[in-house]
Amino acid sequence: MNHRVGSVVFGVIVGLAVAVWSYQWISNPERRDERARQERIVLLARDLLASSLRLENPDIVDPVSPQRKVGKSYIYSATAGWEISGYYRRNENDEWHPYLLTLGADNSLLHLKVQDSAGEIAELARSDPRLEVLD
């Protein structure tokens, strides 16, 4: 009998501790603020990608709008700023092209690496040292 009471008391204490920890973890405003900041950075990265590659209405897969069939996309906090990876295509007839975009601490474009065989993208890379094109 004494053993059962001890087990029940232990279970209640552990259950309450897990419930309190879970509530604090879920209701932590820092996580929401970080997510909102990441979403703002990704939306900025979309604009930088489209303007750097001179794309009018690209389809973009990034951490805000993931399409698992295309591939995974990520956002990383780097020492200099942010790194965002994803995929883009010019239109529905185009294939998906992976990209990695690096932003500085001031959210300016530091480097954009794309895998695209289009001639106009390679031409842009010759005039912009921040753009790197892989075949």
Buried (B, 14 or more C-beta within 10 A) or exposed (E): EEEEEEEEEEEEEEEEEEEEEEEEEEEEEEEEEEEEEBBEBBEBBBEBBBEBBEBEEBBBBBBBEBBEEBEEBEBEEEEEBBBBBBBBBBEEEEEBBBBBBBBEEEEEBBBBBBBBEBEEBEEBBEEEEBBEBEE
